[in-house]
Amino acid sequence: MCAAVSVKSDSSPTILVDECLHLSFLDLDLEPSFHASLLGGLLYALQNVPHSVPATIVCPATYLGSVFVTNRSTYENNALDPNFPIIKSIIAHLQERSARTRFKVAKFTGLHDANSSDYLSISLDTQPDLMFSSPGILLSVGSQRLFTKMIVTMKRHSSRKSTISNLDRTRHCVNDEFNFYPSDTMIWRSLRSTDINRLTRNFLWKCMHETFHVGTFWDNVPNLRHLAYCQACAVPDTMEHIALECNAPGQKIIWSLCEKIWNLRYPLWPELHWGLILGCGLPRFRTNRGNRLRAKERFFTILVSASIHLIWKLRNERVLEGKNLTDAEIENRWFSMINSALKRDQTLTNKARFGSLAKTKQIVLETWSGVLQNEHALPDDWTQSKGVLVGIWPTTRRTGVG
């Protein structure tokens, strides 16, 4: 990360530090950010300014003043802040100084050309002097929730190769379709989106980690190696094959229904890949002016997440229970699923029940607008109306007597 540092003496116009830096940290692995660069630049300045010389720290934002002056106690005891080690080290350096240190907010005019290659590469040591630092946080300002999170973050979990691979696939598929690279944090948060049903969120999380007993899982199980192959296609029975490639009744019908209901309102159904399915909570549809279409994004997330979960359920019924559903039965299952998603959205608009967690009626109305049955006969606000259904019907119907 980069930082521009300029520190002047209070007693004279002498510039004590004037550098444009490429910063790295010896014992930390931080994601580059504006706040981290500010803290790194300040730490470098304090390490190079004599303790007995008064100094003024000039910053283009109020962040440093908030951290070390107005809200120091909060930041000093927030161990979950990714910049916490740097903050503790800076506080130790400030306490070690015998002269006055002032923080000033001013417009940044630039010490160097932003595109200049004249940078000083610095590796900062964030280990504070124990004489002037207080390790950890105060028990009086903590809570059970905070301490639990701290313990969890301290545990080191080994990364699964399959998880890393799926995260990369998701990242690149989302970029190919929506032209942006989501971080790992964004991907994990998308799997917890409240636009997705709770059971479906659990399913997608397991898909990302490849915890299901399919494909190569059975290669090392005696007498059950045949389960590693799809009964209908005689190829390895992977999650990607189940979702997009299998010839058994299910996935082709469901994705065609998704495209059909999507085309009632939007002209182009995205080409699905396994990475895009895993990243179904990360769509970025925009207008010609670049504004995001939130309702379109929600509809895509709901449609894809619910459909892939249904495909998995139908596959298990076919393989494990021996149920061979007809095309009409599969279509009816999908219609029941999508109408349940619609009903769930209606329920989530109840502010009396869900309070601040309730969905706004406006976003729900916009999400389902254009895909409802007899929509012209519905009231303007149908979120509390009964019998609201999607506006397409199965292509095949059950026939019989009665």
Secondary structure in CASP SS format (residue, H / E / C, confidence):
PFRMAT SS
TARGET T0000
AUTHOR 0000-0000-0000
METHOD secondary structure of the structure
MODEL  1
M C 1.00
C E 1.00
A E 1.00
A E 1.00
V E 1.00
S E 1.00
V E 1.00
K E 1.00
S E 1.00
D C 1.00
S C 1.00
S C 1.00
P C 1.00
T C 1.00
I E 1.00
L E 1.00
V E 1.00
D E 1.00
E E 1.00
C E 1.00
L E 1.00
H E 1.00
L E 1.00
S E 1.00
F E 1.00
L C 1.00
D C 1.00
L C 1.00
D C 1.00
L C 1.00
E C 1.00
P C 1.00
S C 1.00
F H 1.00
H H 1.00
A H 1.00
S H 1.00
L H 1.00
L H 1.00
G H 1.00
G H 1.00
L H 1.00
L H 1.00
Y H 1.00
A H 1.00
L H 1.00
Q H 1.00
N H 1.00
V C 1.00
P C 1.00
H C 1.00
S C 1.00
V C 1.00
P C 1.00
A E 1.00
T E 1.00
I E 1.00
V E 1.00
C E 1.00
P C 1.00
A C 1.00
T C 1.00
Y H 1.00
L H 1.00
G H 1.00
S H 1.00
V H 1.00
F H 1.00
V H 1.00
T H 1.00
N C 1.00
R H 1.00
S H 1.00
T H 1.00
Y H 1.00
E H 1.00
N C 1.00
N C 1.00
A C 1.00
L C 1.00
D C 1.00
P C 1.00
N C 1.00
F H 1.00
P H 1.00
I H 1.00
I H 1.00
K H 1.00
S H 1.00
I H 1.00
I H 1.00
A H 1.00
H H 1.00
L H 1.00
Q H 1.00
E H 1.00
R C 1.00
S C 1.00
A C 1.00
R C 1.00
T E 1.00
R E 1.00
F E 1.00
K E 1.00
V E 1.00
A C 1.00
K C 1.00
F C 1.00
T C 1.00
G C 1.00
L C 1.00
H C 1.00
D C 1.00
A C 1.00
N C 1.00
S C 1.00
S C 1.00
D C 1.00
Y C 1.00
L E 1.00
S E 1.00
I E 1.00
S E 1.00
L E 1.00
D C 1.00
T C 1.00
Q C 1.00
P C 1.00
D C 1.00
L C 1.00
M C 1.00
F C 1.00
S C 1.00
S C 1.00
P C 1.00
G C 1.00
I C 1.00
L C 1.00
L H 1.00
S H 1.00
V H 1.00
G C 1.00
S C 1.00
Q H 1.00
R H 1.00
L H 1.00
F H 1.00
T H 1.00
K H 1.00
M H 1.00
I H 1.00
V H 1.00
T H 1.00
M H 1.00
K C 1.00
R C 1.00
H C 1.00
S C 1.00
S C 1.00
R C 1.00
K H 1.00
S H 1.00
T H 1.00
I H 1.00
S H 1.00
N H 1.00
L H 1.00
D H 1.00
R H 1.00
T H 1.00
R H 1.00
H H 1.00
C H 1.00
V H 1.00
N H 1.00
D H 1.00
E H 1.00
F H 1.00
N C 1.00
F C 1.00
Y C 1.00
P C 1.00
S C 1.00
D H 1.00
T H 1.00
M H 1.00
I H 1.00
W H 1.00
R H 1.00
S H 1.00
L C 1.00
R C 1.00
S C 1.00
T C 1.00
D C 1.00
I C 1.00
N C 1.00
R H 1.00
L H 1.00
T H 1.00
R H 1.00
N H 1.00
F H 1.00
L H 1.00
W H 1.00
K H 1.00
C H 1.00
M H 1.00
H H 1.00
E C 1.00
T C 1.00
F C 1.00
H C 1.00
V C 1.00
G H 1.00
T H 1.00
F H 1.00
W H 1.00
D H 1.00
N H 1.00
V C 1.00
P C 1.00
N C 1.00
L C 1.00
R H 1.00
H H 1.00
L H 1.00
A H 1.00
Y E 1.00
C C 1.00
Q C 1.00
A C 1.00
C C 1.00
A C 1.00
V C 1.00
P E 1.00
D C 1.00
T C 1.00
M H 1.00
E H 1.00
H H 1.00
I H 1.00
A H 1.00
L H 1.00
E H 1.00
C C 1.00
N C 1.00
A C 1.00
P C 1.00
G C 1.00
Q H 1.00
K H 1.00
I H 1.00
I H 1.00
W H 1.00
S H 1.00
L H 1.00
C H 1.00
E H 1.00
K H 1.00
I H 1.00
W H 1.00
N C 1.00
L C 1.00
R C 1.00
Y C 1.00
P C 1.00
L C 1.00
W C 1.00
P C 1.00
E C 1.00
L C 1.00
H C 1.00
W H 1.00
G H 1.00
L H 1.00
I H 1.00
L H 1.00
G C 1.00
C C 1.00
G C 1.00
L C 1.00
P C 1.00
R C 1.00
F C 1.00
R E 1.00
T C 1.00
N C 1.00
R C 1.00
G C 1.00
N C 1.00
R E 1.00
L C 1.00
R H 1.00
A H 1.00
K H 1.00
E H 1.00
R H 1.00
F H 1.00
F H 1.00
T H 1.00
I H 1.00
L H 1.00
V H 1.00
S H 1.00
A H 1.00
S H 1.00
I H 1.00
H H 1.00
L H 1.00
I H 1.00
W H 1.00
K H 1.00
L H 1.00
R H 1.00
N H 1.00
E H 1.00
R H 1.00
V H 1.00
L H 1.00
E C 1.00
G C 1.00
K C 1.00
N C 1.00
L C 1.00
T C 1.00
D H 1.00
A H 1.00
E H 1.00
I H 1.00
E H 1.00
N H 1.00
R H 1.00
W H 1.00
F H 1.00
S H 1.00
M H 1.00
I H 1.00
N H 1.00
S H 1.00
A H 1.00
L H 1.00
K H 1.00
R H 1.00
D H 1.00
Q H 1.00
T H 1.00
L C 1.00
T C 1.00
N C 1.00
K H 1.00
A H 1.00
R H 1.00
F H 1.00
G H 1.00
S H 1.00
L H 1.00
A C 1.00
K C 1.00
T C 1.00
K H 1.00
Q H 1.00
I H 1.00
V H 1.00
L H 1.00
E H 1.00
T H 1.00
W H 1.00
S C 1.00
G C 1.00
V C 1.00
L E 1.00
Q C 1.00
N C 1.00
E H 1.00
H H 1.00
A H 1.00
L C 1.00
P C 1.00
D C 1.00
D C 1.00
W C 1.00
T C 1.00
Q C 1.00
S C 1.00
K C 1.00
G C 1.00
V C 1.00
L C 1.00
V E 1.00
G C 1.00
I C 1.00
W C 1.00
P C 1.00
T C 1.00
T C 1.00
R C 1.00
R C 1.00
T C 1.00
G C 1.00
V C 1.00
G C 1.00
END
